[in-house]
Amino acid sequence: MIYIFGPYAAGKREYVRETFGYTEADFSTKAEDSCRVLYDAQQLASKVGNRPEELEKLAEQLCRKEVVIATETGCGVVPIDAAEREAREAAGRLSILLAKRAQKVIRVWCGLPESLR
């Protein structure tokens, strides 16, 4: 699995299409789909919550995809709402789990890839 992350609207999906040749039909936001590329992984983490065992299961499920894309949630203002803070924490923990399992980790910033692994 290739894990790609970066800020909102940084060109992550465009990078994946241009670099790896995927079409829009290959993309999905649902982990249970048979899609090749999953995007918005941080949204799935917020649904699971900040429970380590559930995040581990989700990470294992997502590792079956060819590419997983997530929007960074760790930058910016920390939300006041407790539920939003928990969702942000869960997204960060999932990102760590995915980065550890990925064969390649790429951060996309302003459409430019930075290979981290």
Secondary structure as UniProt FT lines:
FT   STRAND          2..6
FT   TURN            8..9
FT   HELIX           12..20
FT   HELIX           24..26
FT   STRAND          27..28
FT   TURN            31..32
FT   STRAND          37..38
FT   HELIX           41..48
FT   HELIX           52..62
FT   TURN            63..64
FT   STRAND          67..71
FT   HELIX           82..101
FT   STRAND          104..109
FT   TURN            110..111
FT   STRAND          112..115
//
